[in-house]
Structures are given as C-alpha cells and as structure tokens.
Amino acid sequence: MECHAPQLLDVVGIGPDTVVALLIAVGDNPERMGSEASFAALCGVSPVERSSGRRQFRRLNRGGDR
C-alpha cells in the first residue's frame, strides 16, 4: 500500500483500511477511472436528479461497486 499510493495516507481521515479498499476498487476496474465523475459513480456517491411533481432534488446514486 505505501509503495503504490503513499499520498493517500497523507489525507486527513483516510487510514490504511480505506486506502486498501480504494486500491482494490480501482485495481479491479482501471478502465472505469477516466474522470472524477466516473470515480464518484464507482464509489456510489455520484448525484442523481430526481423529481416529484414540481419539486426537483438530487440524491446519491448508491449503485457503485457492490
């Protein structure tokens, strides 16, 4: 982990377990990482437009890497 992505451990709030999970997700799907938006979709945090009548809002797309 430290030899593949040492800069991830410098970010506040990201520990070794989170770094390993990120590396596994990206490692299994390198062709899906073309932009920040595609990474957000893979993580399940991309916004999805929803509407109910006149009300429009956004929610998180939870359909990422399961």
PDB file with SEQRES, HELIX, SHEET and CRYST1 records, atoms N, CA, C and O in Angstrom:
SEQRES   1 A   66  MET GLU CYS HIS ALA PRO GLN LEU LEU ASP VAL VAL GLY          
SEQRES   2 A   66  ILE GLY PRO ASP THR VAL VAL ALA LEU LEU ILE ALA VAL          
SEQRES   3 A   66  GLY ASP ASN PRO GLU ARG MET GLY SER GLU ALA SER PHE          
SEQRES   4 A   66  ALA ALA LEU CYS GLY VAL SER PRO VAL GLU ARG SER SER          
SEQRES   5 A   66  GLY ARG ARG GLN PHE ARG ARG LEU ASN ARG GLY GLY ASP          
SEQRES   6 A   66  ARG                                                          
HELIX    1 AA1 PRO A    6  ASP A   10  5                                   5    
HELIX    2 AA2 PRO A   16  ASP A   28  1                                  13    
HELIX    3 AA3 PRO A   30  ARG A   32  5                                   3    
HELIX    4 AA4 GLU A   36  CYS A   43  1                                   8    
SHEET    1 AA1 2 SER A  46  SER A  52  0                                        
SHEET    2 AA1 2 ARG A  55  ASN A  61 -1                                        
CRYST1    1.000    1.000    1.000  90.00  90.00  90.00 P 1           1          
ATOM      1  N   MET A   1       0.829  -1.181   0.000  1.00  0.00           N  
ATOM      2  CA  MET A   1       0.000   0.000   0.000  1.00  0.00           C  
ATOM      3  C   MET A   1       0.873   1.245   0.000  1.00  0.00           C  
ATOM      4  O   MET A   1       0.645   2.148  -0.804  1.00  0.00           O  
ATOM      5  N   GLU A   2       1.869   1.317   0.881  1.00  0.00           N  
ATOM      6  CA  GLU A   2       2.701   2.509   0.969  1.00  0.00           C  
ATOM      7  C   GLU A   2       3.545   2.716  -0.278  1.00  0.00           C  
ATOM      8  O   GLU A   2       3.909   3.849  -0.591  1.00  0.00           O  
ATOM      9  N   CYS A   3       3.865   1.642  -0.999  1.00  0.00           N  
ATOM     10  CA  CYS A   3       4.670   1.810  -2.206  1.00  0.00           C  
ATOM     11  C   CYS A   3       3.805   2.141  -3.428  1.00  0.00           C  
ATOM     12  O   CYS A   3       4.322   2.667  -4.414  1.00  0.00           O  
ATOM     13  N   HIS A   4       2.502   1.846  -3.384  1.00  0.00           N  
ATOM     14  CA  HIS A   4       1.617   2.102  -4.526  1.00  0.00           C  
ATOM     15  C   HIS A   4       0.934   3.460  -4.466  1.00  0.00           C  
ATOM     16  O   HIS A   4       0.764   4.105  -5.501  1.00  0.00           O  
ATOM     17  N   ALA A   5       0.540   3.908  -3.278  1.00  0.00           N  
ATOM     18  CA  ALA A   5      -0.181   5.179  -3.155  1.00  0.00           C  
ATOM     19  C   ALA A   5       0.109   5.834  -1.801  1.00  0.00           C  
ATOM     20  O   ALA A   5      -0.800   5.969  -0.983  1.00  0.00           O  
ATOM     21  N   PRO A   6       1.353   6.240  -1.550  1.00  0.00           N  
ATOM     22  CA  PRO A   6       1.667   6.826  -0.237  1.00  0.00           C  
ATOM     23  C   PRO A   6       0.957   8.152   0.028  1.00  0.00           C  
ATOM     24  O   PRO A   6       0.733   8.505   1.186  1.00  0.00           O  
ATOM     25  N   GLN A   7       0.597   8.896  -1.030  1.00  0.00           N  
ATOM     26  CA  GLN A   7      -0.057  10.190  -0.848  1.00  0.00           C  
ATOM     27  C   GLN A   7      -1.456  10.047  -0.251  1.00  0.00           C  
ATOM     28  O   GLN A   7      -1.971  11.003   0.329  1.00  0.00           O  
ATOM     29  N   LEU A   8      -2.078   8.886  -0.377  1.00  0.00           N  
ATOM     30  CA  LEU A   8      -3.416   8.699   0.196  1.00  0.00           C  
ATOM     31  C   LEU A   8      -3.382   8.719   1.721  1.00  0.00           C  
ATOM     32  O   LEU A   8      -4.334   9.174   2.355  1.00  0.00           O  
ATOM     33  N   LEU A   9      -2.308   8.237   2.309  1.00  0.00           N  
ATOM     34  CA  LEU A   9      -2.217   8.225   3.768  1.00  0.00           C  
ATOM     35  C   LEU A   9      -1.997   9.613   4.346  1.00  0.00           C  
ATOM     36  O   LEU A   9      -2.183   9.808   5.547  1.00  0.00           O  
ATOM     37  N   ASP A  10      -1.604  10.586   3.523  1.00  0.00           N  
ATOM     38  CA  ASP A  10      -1.406  11.956   3.987  1.00  0.00           C  
ATOM     39  C   ASP A  10      -2.719  12.716   4.139  1.00  0.00           C  
ATOM     40  O   ASP A  10      -2.749  13.759   4.792  1.00  0.00           O  
ATOM     41  N   VAL A  11      -3.795  12.221   3.555  1.00  0.00           N  
ATOM     42  CA  VAL A  11      -5.099  12.887   3.616  1.00  0.00           C  
ATOM     43  C   VAL A  11      -5.730  12.630   4.984  1.00  0.00           C  
ATOM     44  O   VAL A  11      -5.785  11.491   5.448  1.00  0.00           O  
ATOM     45  N   VAL A  12      -6.204  13.703   5.624  1.00  0.00           N  
ATOM     46  CA  VAL A  12      -6.832  13.588   6.941  1.00  0.00           C  
ATOM     47  C   VAL A  12      -8.112  12.765   6.824  1.00  0.00           C  
ATOM     48  O   VAL A  12      -8.944  13.026   5.956  1.00  0.00           O  
ATOM     49  N   GLY A  13      -8.267  11.786   7.684  1.00  0.00           N  
ATOM     50  CA  GLY A  13      -9.478  10.974   7.717  1.00  0.00           C  
ATOM     51  C   GLY A  13      -9.398   9.696   6.911  1.00  0.00           C  
ATOM     52  O   GLY A  13     -10.344   8.908   6.916  1.00  0.00           O  
ATOM     53  N   ILE A  14      -8.292   9.469   6.215  1.00  0.00           N  
ATOM     54  CA  ILE A  14      -8.134   8.235   5.440  1.00  0.00           C  
ATOM     55  C   ILE A  14      -7.047   7.408   6.091  1.00  0.00           C  
ATOM     56  O   ILE A  14      -5.892   7.823   6.183  1.00  0.00           O  
ATOM     57  N   GLY A  15      -7.441   6.225   6.540  1.00  0.00           N  
ATOM     58  CA  GLY A  15      -6.500   5.315   7.180  1.00  0.00           C  
ATOM     59  C   GLY A  15      -6.149   4.154   6.270  1.00  0.00           C  
ATOM     60  O   GLY A  15      -6.589   4.107   5.121  1.00  0.00           O  
ATOM     61  N   PRO A  16      -5.371   3.233   6.768  1.00  0.00           N  
ATOM     62  CA  PRO A  16      -4.925   2.096   5.958  1.00  0.00           C  
ATOM     63  C   PRO A  16      -6.069   1.248   5.396  1.00  0.00           C  
ATOM     64  O   PRO A  16      -5.987   0.775   4.262  1.00  0.00           O  
ATOM     65  N   ASP A  17      -7.121   1.056   6.173  1.00  0.00           N  
ATOM     66  CA  ASP A  17      -8.251   0.245   5.699  1.00  0.00           C  
ATOM     67  C   ASP A  17      -8.946   0.898   4.510  1.00  0.00           C  
ATOM     68  O   ASP A  17      -9.293   0.222   3.542  1.00  0.00           O  
ATOM     69  N   THR A  18      -9.150   2.215   4.582  1.00  0.00           N  
ATOM     70  CA  THR A  18      -9.794   2.942   3.487  1.00  0.00           C  
ATOM     71  C   THR A  18      -8.925   2.937   2.242  1.00  0.00           C  
ATOM     72  O   THR A  18      -9.428   2.772   1.130  1.00  0.00           O  
ATOM     73  N   VAL A  19      -7.615   3.119   2.423  1.00  0.00           N  
ATOM     74  CA  VAL A  19      -6.697   3.117   1.289  1.00  0.00           C  
ATOM     75  C   VAL A  19      -6.724   1.764   0.587  1.00  0.00           C  
ATOM     76  O   VAL A  19      -6.754   1.704  -0.642  1.00  0.00           O  
ATOM     77  N   VAL A  20      -6.714   0.691   1.351  1.00  0.00           N  
ATOM     78  CA  VAL A  20      -6.753  -0.651   0.753  1.00  0.00           C  
ATOM     79  C   VAL A  20      -8.051  -0.859  -0.018  1.00  0.00           C  
ATOM     80  O   VAL A  20      -8.031  -1.415  -1.116  1.00  0.00           O  
ATOM     81  N   ALA A  21      -9.178  -0.423   0.538  1.00  0.00           N  
ATOM     82  CA  ALA A  21     -10.459  -0.563  -0.166  1.00  0.00           C  
ATOM     83  C   ALA A  21     -10.460   0.228  -1.474  1.00  0.00           C  
ATOM     84  O   ALA A  21     -10.956  -0.258  -2.490  1.00  0.00           O  
ATOM     85  N   LEU A  22      -9.910   1.441  -1.455  1.00  0.00           N  
ATOM     86  CA  LEU A  22      -9.827   2.249  -2.679  1.00  0.00           C  
ATOM     87  C   LEU A  22      -8.937   1.584  -3.722  1.00  0.00           C  
ATOM     88  O   LEU A  22      -9.299   1.521  -4.897  1.00  0.00           O  
ATOM     89  N   LEU A  23      -7.792   1.094  -3.308  1.00  0.00           N  
ATOM     90  CA  LEU A  23      -6.882   0.449  -4.252  1.00  0.00           C  
ATOM     91  C   LEU A  23      -7.478  -0.817  -4.851  1.00  0.00           C  
ATOM     92  O   LEU A  23      -7.260  -1.107  -6.027  1.00  0.00           O  
ATOM     93  N   ILE A  24      -8.220  -1.563  -4.064  1.00  0.00           N  
ATOM     94  CA  ILE A  24      -8.872  -2.770  -4.578  1.00  0.00           C  
ATOM     95  C   ILE A  24      -9.942  -2.403  -5.600  1.00  0.00           C  
ATOM     96  O   ILE A  24     -10.020  -3.020  -6.662  1.00  0.00           O  
ATOM     97  N   ALA A  25     -10.769  -1.401  -5.287  1.00  0.00           N  
ATOM     98  CA  ALA A  25     -11.833  -0.989  -6.217  1.00  0.00           C  
ATOM     99  C   ALA A  25     -11.261  -0.472  -7.525  1.00  0.00           C  
ATOM    100  O   ALA A  25     -11.751  -0.819  -8.600  1.00  0.00           O  
ATOM    101  N   VAL A  26     -10.232   0.353  -7.441  1.00  0.00           N  
ATOM    102  CA  VAL A  26      -9.628   0.913  -8.649  1.00  0.00           C  
ATOM    103  C   VAL A  26      -8.831  -0.152  -9.384  1.00  0.00           C  
ATOM    104  O   VAL A  26      -8.809  -0.176 -10.614  1.00  0.00           O  
ATOM    105  N   GLY A  27      -8.180  -1.028  -8.640  1.00  0.00           N  
ATOM    106  CA  GLY A  27      -7.371  -2.077  -9.254  1.00  0.00           C  
ATOM    107  C   GLY A  27      -8.194  -3.057 -10.069  1.00  0.00           C  
ATOM    108  O   GLY A  27      -7.722  -3.567 -11.085  1.00  0.00           O  
ATOM    109  N   ASP A  28      -9.412  -3.326  -9.638  1.00  0.00           N  
ATOM    110  CA  ASP A  28     -10.284  -4.246 -10.362  1.00  0.00           C  
ATOM    111  C   ASP A  28     -10.940  -3.599 -11.576  1.00  0.00           C  
ATOM    112  O   ASP A  28     -11.416  -4.302 -12.468  1.00  0.00           O  
ATOM    113  N   ASN A  29     -10.970  -2.276 -11.621  1.00  0.00           N  
ATOM    114  CA  ASN A  29     -11.690  -1.560 -12.676  1.00  0.00           C  
ATOM    115  C   ASN A  29     -10.883  -0.390 -13.236  1.00  0.00           C  
ATOM    116  O   ASN A  29     -11.404   0.725 -13.267  1.00  0.00           O  
ATOM    117  N   PRO A  30      -9.654  -0.581 -13.674  1.00  0.00           N  
ATOM    118  CA  PRO A  30      -8.857   0.576 -14.121  1.00  0.00           C  
ATOM    119  C   PRO A  30      -9.442   1.276 -15.349  1.00  0.00           C  
ATOM    120  O   PRO A  30      -9.239   2.479 -15.515  1.00  0.00           O  
ATOM    121  N   GLU A  31     -10.151   0.567 -16.200  1.00  0.00           N  
ATOM    122  CA  GLU A  31     -10.728   1.188 -17.396  1.00  0.00           C  
ATOM    123  C   GLU A  31     -11.905   2.096 -17.055  1.00  0.00           C  
ATOM    124  O   GLU A  31     -12.313   2.905 -17.889  1.00  0.00           O  
ATOM    125  N   ARG A  32     -12.454   1.983 -15.858  1.00  0.00           N  
ATOM    126  CA  ARG A  32     -13.591   2.803 -15.458  1.00  0.00           C  
ATOM    127  C   ARG A  32     -13.176   4.122 -14.814  1.00  0.00           C  
ATOM    128  O   ARG A  32     -14.041   4.925 -14.465  1.00  0.00           O  
ATOM    129  N   MET A  33     -11.885   4.366 -14.649  1.00  0.00           N  
ATOM    130  CA  MET A  33     -11.403   5.559 -13.952  1.00  0.00           C  
ATOM    131  C   MET A  33     -10.943   6.639 -14.915  1.00  0.00           C  
ATOM    132  O   MET A  33      -9.796   7.078 -14.838  1.00  0.00           O  
ATOM    133  N   GLY A  34     -11.798   7.074 -15.812  1.00  0.00           N  
ATOM    134  CA  GLY A  34     -11.435   8.099 -16.785  1.00  0.00           C  
ATOM    135  C   GLY A  34     -11.545   9.518 -16.268  1.00  0.00           C  
ATOM    136  O   GLY A  34     -10.920  10.424 -16.819  1.00  0.00           O  
ATOM    137  N   SER A  35     -12.332   9.732 -15.215  1.00  0.00           N  
ATOM    138  CA  SER A  35     -12.526  11.085 -14.687  1.00  0.00           C  
ATOM    139  C   SER A  35     -12.964  11.011 -13.229  1.00  0.00           C  
ATOM    140  O   SER A  35     -13.213   9.927 -12.700  1.00  0.00           O  
ATOM    141  N   GLU A  36     -13.057  12.177 -12.583  1.00  0.00           N  
ATOM    142  CA  GLU A  36     -13.541  12.219 -11.207  1.00  0.00           C  
ATOM    143  C   GLU A  36     -14.993  11.764 -11.119  1.00  0.00           C  
ATOM    144  O   GLU A  36     -15.402  11.148 -10.134  1.00  0.00           O  
ATOM    145  N   ALA A  37     -15.765  12.072 -12.151  1.00  0.00           N  
ATOM    146  CA  ALA A  37     -17.176  11.669 -12.160  1.00  0.00           C  
ATOM    147  C   ALA A  37     -17.316  10.154 -12.209  1.00  0.00           C  
ATOM    148  O   ALA A  37     -18.179   9.590 -11.537  1.00  0.00           O  
ATOM    149  N   SER A  38     -16.483   9.496 -12.991  1.00  0.00           N  
ATOM    150  CA  SER A  38     -16.569   8.042 -13.067  1.00  0.00           C  
ATOM    151  C   SER A  38     -16.109   7.405 -11.756  1.00  0.00           C  
ATOM    152  O   SER A  38     -16.632   6.364 -11.359  1.00  0.00           O  
ATOM    153  N   PHE A  39     -15.134   8.021 -11.080  1.00  0.00           N  
ATOM    154  CA  PHE A  39     -14.716   7.517  -9.775  1.00  0.00           C  
ATOM    155  C   PHE A  39     -15.838   7.678  -8.760  1.00  0.00           C  
ATOM    156  O   PHE A  39     -16.069   6.780  -7.951  1.00  0.00           O  
ATOM    157  N   ALA A  40     -16.543   8.814  -8.789  1.00  0.00           N  
ATOM    158  CA  ALA A  40     -17.673   9.034  -7.880  1.00  0.00           C  
ATOM    159  C   ALA A  40     -18.777   8.021  -8.134  1.00  0.00           C  
ATOM    160  O   ALA A  40     -19.399   7.532  -7.191  1.00  0.00           O  
ATOM    161  N   ALA A  41     -19.026   7.701  -9.401  1.00  0.00           N  
ATOM    162  CA  ALA A  41     -20.049   6.700  -9.725  1.00  0.00           C  
ATOM    163  C   ALA A  41     -19.642   5.326  -9.214  1.00  0.00           C  
ATOM    164  O   ALA A  41     -20.482   4.585  -8.703  1.00  0.00           O  
ATOM    165  N   LEU A  42     -18.363   4.975  -9.344  1.00  0.00           N  
ATOM    166  CA  LEU A  42     -17.880   3.688  -8.859  1.00  0.00           C  
ATOM    167  C   LEU A  42     -17.996   3.601  -7.344  1.00  0.00           C  
ATOM    168  O   LEU A  42     -18.309   2.540  -6.804  1.00  0.00           O  
ATOM    169  N   CYS A  43     -17.745   4.716  -6.653  1.00  0.00           N  
ATOM    170  CA  CYS A  43     -17.835   4.737  -5.193  1.00  0.00           C  
ATOM    171  C   CYS A  43     -19.274   4.806  -4.693  1.00  0.00           C  
ATOM    172  O   CYS A  43     -19.523   4.579  -3.508  1.00  0.00           O  
ATOM    173  N   GLY A  44     -20.213   5.110  -5.562  1.00  0.00           N  
ATOM    174  CA  GLY A  44     -21.608   5.205  -5.156  1.00  0.00           C  
ATOM    175  C   GLY A  44     -21.965   6.543  -4.546  1.00  0.00           C  
ATOM    176  O   GLY A  44     -22.868   6.615  -3.712  1.00  0.00           O  
ATOM    177  N   VAL A  45     -21.278   7.612  -4.941  1.00  0.00           N  
ATOM    178  CA  VAL A  45     -21.558   8.934  -4.381  1.00  0.00           C  
ATOM    179  C   VAL A  45     -21.863   9.967  -5.457  1.00  0.00           C  
ATOM    180  O   VAL A  45     -21.811  11.166  -5.185  1.00  0.00           O  
ATOM    181  N   SER A  46     -22.175   9.535  -6.655  1.00  0.00           N  
ATOM    182  CA  SER A  46     -22.496  10.485  -7.723  1.00  0.00           C  
ATOM    183  C   SER A  46     -23.940  10.965  -7.568  1.00  0.00           C  
ATOM    184  O   SER A  46     -24.804  10.184  -7.170  1.00  0.00           O  
ATOM    185  N   PRO A  47     -24.219  12.246  -7.878  1.00  0.00           N  
ATOM    186  CA  PRO A  47     -25.586  12.753  -7.729  1.00  0.00           C  
ATOM    187  C   PRO A  47     -26.503  12.264  -8.850  1.00  0.00           C  
ATOM    188  O   PRO A  47     -26.091  12.120 -10.001  1.00  0.00           O  
ATOM    189  N   VAL A  48     -27.743  12.018  -8.479  1.00  0.00           N  
ATOM    190  CA  VAL A  48     -28.770  11.598  -9.438  1.00  0.00           C  
ATOM    191  C   VAL A  48     -29.933  12.569  -9.319  1.00  0.00           C  
ATOM    192  O   VAL A  48     -30.428  12.825  -8.221  1.00  0.00           O  
ATOM    193  N   GLU A  49     -30.368  13.107 -10.451  1.00  0.00           N  
ATOM    194  CA  GLU A  49     -31.506  14.038 -10.441  1.00  0.00           C  
ATOM    195  C   GLU A  49     -32.804  13.255 -10.200  1.00  0.00           C  
ATOM    196  O   GLU A  49     -33.037  12.218 -10.821  1.00  0.00           O  
ATOM    197  N   ARG A  50     -33.623  13.753  -9.313  1.00  0.00           N  
ATOM    198  CA  ARG A  50     -34.935  13.158  -9.026  1.00  0.00           C  
ATOM    199  C   ARG A  50     -35.966  14.269  -8.996  1.00  0.00           C  
ATOM    200  O   ARG A  50     -35.640  15.420  -8.704  1.00  0.00           O  
ATOM    201  N   SER A  51     -37.205  13.926  -9.296  1.00  0.00           N  
ATOM    202  CA  SER A  51     -38.260  14.930  -9.201  1.00  0.00           C  
ATOM    203  C   SER A  51     -39.545  14.266  -8.736  1.00  0.00           C  
ATOM    204  O   SER A  51     -39.789  13.084  -8.978  1.00  0.00           O  
ATOM    205  N   SER A  52     -40.346  15.058  -8.067  1.00  0.00           N  
ATOM    206  CA  SER A  52     -41.643  14.614  -7.592  1.00  0.00           C  
ATOM    207  C   SER A  52     -42.599  15.782  -7.803  1.00  0.00           C  
ATOM    208  O   SER A  52     -42.666  16.702  -6.987  1.00  0.00           O  
ATOM    209  N   GLY A  53     -43.332  15.733  -8.900  1.00  0.00           N  
ATOM    210  CA  GLY A  53     -44.199  16.858  -9.234  1.00  0.00           C  
ATOM    211  C   GLY A  53     -43.366  18.067  -9.611  1.00  0.00           C  
ATOM    212  O   GLY A  53     -42.556  18.006 -10.536  1.00  0.00           O  
ATOM    213  N   ARG A  54     -43.561  19.152  -8.905  1.00  0.00           N  
ATOM    214  CA  ARG A  54     -42.795  20.369  -9.183  1.00  0.00           C  
ATOM    215  C   ARG A  54     -41.457  20.389  -8.444  1.00  0.00           C  
ATOM    216  O   ARG A  54     -40.580  21.194  -8.756  1.00  0.00           O  
ATOM    217  N   ARG A  55     -41.315  19.530  -7.499  1.00  0.00           N  
ATOM    218  CA  ARG A  55     -40.111  19.523  -6.671  1.00  0.00           C  
ATOM    219  C   ARG A  55     -39.011  18.702  -7.345  1.00  0.00           C  
ATOM    220  O   ARG A  55     -39.230  17.549  -7.718  1.00  0.00           O  
ATOM    221  N   GLN A  56     -37.840  19.294  -7.498  1.00  0.00           N  
ATOM    222  CA  GLN A  56     -36.691  18.603  -8.061  1.00  0.00           C  
ATOM    223  C   GLN A  56     -35.554  18.623  -7.041  1.00  0.00           C  
ATOM    224  O   GLN A  56     -35.310  19.636  -6.386  1.00  0.00           O  
ATOM    225  N   PHE A  57     -34.881  17.518  -6.919  1.00  0.00           N  
ATOM    226  CA  PHE A  57     -33.780  17.436  -5.972  1.00  0.00           C  
ATOM    227  C   PHE A  57     -32.776  16.395  -6.437  1.00  0.00           C  
ATOM    228  O   PHE A  57     -33.006  15.683  -7.415  1.00  0.00           O  
ATOM    229  N   ARG A  58     -31.665  16.318  -5.726  1.00  0.00           N  
ATOM    230  CA  ARG A  58     -30.621  15.352  -6.036  1.00  0.00           C  
ATOM    231  C   ARG A  58     -30.467  14.410  -4.867  1.00  0.00           C  
ATOM    232  O   ARG A  58     -30.669  14.784  -3.712  1.00  0.00           O  
ATOM    233  N   ARG A  59     -30.108  13.185  -5.184  1.00  0.00           N  
ATOM    234  CA  ARG A  59     -29.779  12.213  -4.147  1.00  0.00           C  
ATOM    235  C   ARG A  59     -28.529  11.477  -4.582  1.00  0.00           C  
ATOM    236  O   ARG A  59     -28.102  11.616  -5.728  1.00  0.00           O  
ATOM    237  N   LEU A  60     -27.941  10.708  -3.706  1.00  0.00           N  
ATOM    238  CA  LEU A  60     -26.740   9.959  -4.065  1.00  0.00           C  
ATOM    239  C   LEU A  60     -27.113   8.674  -4.772  1.00  0.00           C  
ATOM    240  O   LEU A  60     -28.059   7.986  -4.387  1.00  0.00           O  
ATOM    241  N   ASN A  61     -26.361   8.362  -5.805  1.00  0.00           N  
ATOM    242  CA  ASN A  61     -26.532   7.107  -6.534  1.00  0.00           C  
ATOM    243  C   ASN A  61     -25.778   6.028  -5.760  1.00  0.00           C  
ATOM    244  O   ASN A  61     -24.547   6.043  -5.724  1.00  0.00           O  
ATOM    245  N   ARG A  62     -26.484   5.114  -5.154  1.00  0.00           N  
ATOM    246  CA  ARG A  62     -25.873   4.070  -4.330  1.00  0.00           C  
ATOM    247  C   ARG A  62     -25.537   2.813  -5.125  1.00  0.00           C  
ATOM    248  O   ARG A  62     -25.273   1.765  -4.536  1.00  0.00           O  
ATOM    249  N   GLY A  63     -25.543   2.902  -6.447  1.00  0.00           N  
ATOM    250  CA  GLY A  63     -25.307   1.715  -7.278  1.00  0.00           C  
ATOM    251  C   GLY A  63     -23.872   1.509  -7.683  1.00  0.00           C  
ATOM    252  O   GLY A  63     -23.624   0.967  -8.760  1.00  0.00           O  
ATOM    253  N   GLY A  64     -22.914   1.912  -6.877  1.00  0.00           N  
ATOM    254  CA  GLY A  64     -21.496   1.798  -7.217  1.00  0.00           C  
ATOM    255  C   GLY A  64     -20.994   0.375  -7.179  1.00  0.00           C  
ATOM    256  O   GLY A  64     -21.729  -0.562  -7.491  1.00  0.00           O  
ATOM    257  N   ASP A  65     -19.751   0.214  -6.802  1.00  0.00           N  
ATOM    258  CA  ASP A  65     -19.105  -1.093  -6.733  1.00  0.00           C  
ATOM    259  C   ASP A  65     -19.628  -1.847  -5.532  1.00  0.00           C  
ATOM    260  O   ASP A  65     -19.321  -1.494  -4.393  1.00  0.00           O  
ATOM    261  N   ARG A  66     -20.413  -2.878  -5.772  1.00  0.00           N  
ATOM    262  CA  ARG A  66     -21.011  -3.624  -4.657  1.00  0.00           C  
ATOM    263  C   ARG A  66     -20.253  -4.884  -4.382  1.00  0.00           C  
ATOM    264  O   ARG A  66     -20.614  -5.636  -3.478  1.00  0.00           O  
TER     265      ARG A  66                                                      
END                                                                             
